[in-house]
Amino acid sequence: MSFIDDDRPQKKVAHEIGADLSMLSADELTARVELLKAEIARLEAEATRKASGRQAAESFFRS
């Protein structure tokens, strides 16, 4: 029995970096910009969280 279900519908990618944009409408482009801005904010928040955790660990081990 296989644990990989290849017959499942694949999740549609909302945006692929470097994809051809010529066939998208202005509304679709705006939607993708908003999606990417939200993803950037999520990435920045996670980077900040990890940096603060690292700083806390460095402070703990320096003591």
Secondary structure, 3 states (H helix, E strand, C coil): CCCCCCCCCCCCCCCCCCCCCCCCCHHHHHHHHHHHHHHHHHHHHHHHHHHHHHHHHHHHHHC
